[in-house]
């Protein structure tokens, strides 16, 4: 406890899922947390539930005017930030008309997904740098995805945007180091984490159960993760424990990206090496 004591943090997309879990754990670790989202009713309710010094602020991450207004508020209230978690994102399956495969993609849907997932992170880094560069030790954590490492045929826009977040994170890390800013920047790549984002893909009833079984059978650890698995990694990267860590990526995926789960059997008397 207390790993973030004295730090002020902004978490985007914090009304539910991974963002909410990160905000909750940050508060438990002693941080003053600013939750932001588009869902004002839920965001305000969650900030009240977390309590302490936690507050909620409306933010459309793809809209620069929202960032400008939030920047002014945060400077007036806190003077600086120590942590920014760019978590807000969407798959496009619910938010846009689609389709999202490479052959038939709807360009407007493509742009909408990138506006939130990529433009939103780029703006979050831009204003995060401006708000954090007067901190003694700051951290920007960008939530990418396993989809930022591998292709997703039915979600090309999502995969493209998350891959760009992975690369932009490294550019931000190097830029801040070159400028002598006390800001580290890293990305986290979750996969198969049970959040509300999965609801549209899993369906309901027997269909949901069958989909869950198929997904878990393809995970080396044979189970889906939970938001807290991601939140613990965010706390590490946000804390001073990671003071020599910048430009890296952490995969939280139950072993999915490690490779195939099956391995050749060693013949009798042979070494498996």
Residue, then its C-alpha position, 0 to 999 in steps of 0.5 A: x500500500x502507498x506505492x503512489x502516495x503523493x502522486x496525482x493521476x489522470x485515467x481516461x475511459x475510467x467509468x468501467x472496465x480496465x480504466x475503472x479498476x486502474x483508478x480504484x487501485x491507484x486510489x488504494x495506493x495513495x494517489x489523487x485520481x482524476x477519472x475521465x470518460x464520456x459517460x458522465x453519470x457513471x463516471x461521477x458515481x464511480x468517483x464518488x464510490x472510490x471516494x477520498x480525493x478522487x474526482x470525475x471530469x468529462x473528456x472526449x479523448x478525440x476532441x482537442x478542445x476537451x483536452x484544453x479545457x481539462x488541462x486548464x482545470x488540472x493546472x488550476x487544481x493541481x499545478x501538475x500531474x505525475x501519471x497519465x493513463x491513456x486507456x479510453x478505446x473502443x473496438x468499433x463493433x458497437x460504436x460504428x456501422x462497420x464492417x471492419x474487415x480489410x476487404x469491406x471496411x467502412x472508411x467512416x467507421x475506420x476513422x471513428x475507431x482511430x479517432x478514439x484509439x489513436x488520436x485520443x492517445x496522441x492527444x493524451x500524450x501531448x497534454x500528458x507531457x505538458x502537464x507532467x513535465x514539471x513533476x519530479x518523476x512522471x509516467x505515461x502509460x498507454x493501454x494498447x492490446x495484443x491486437x497491436x502486435x498481431x493482425x485481427x482479420x475482422x477488426x482491422x481498424x482496432x488492430x491498426x490503431x493499437x499497433x500505432x499506439x505501441x509505436x507512438x509510445x516508443x516515440x514519446x519515451x525517446x522524445x521525453x528522454x531527449x528533452x530531459x523531461x522527467x517522464x517515462x512512457x510505456x505501453x501495456x498489451x492486454x488480451x482476453x481480459x473480461x471487461x464489458x467490451x467483450x459483451x458485444x462479441x460473446x453474445x448471451x446464453x449458450x452462445x456466450x458459454x460456447x464462445x467463452x469455452x473456445x476462447x479459454x481453450x486457446x489461452x495457454x493458462x486456460x482462463x480469461x484474465x480480469x481487469x485487476x491483472x492489468x491494473x497491477x501492471x499499470x501501478x508498477x509502471x506508474x510508480x517509482x519502482x519503474x524509474x529506469x523503465x521507459x519505451x517498453x511493452x508489457x503483455x498481459x495475455x495468459x501466454x497467448x503471444x508466447x506461441x503455440x501451446x502444443x510442443x513436440x514430444x521427446x522420443x524415448x531416451x531422447x532429450x527434449x532440449 
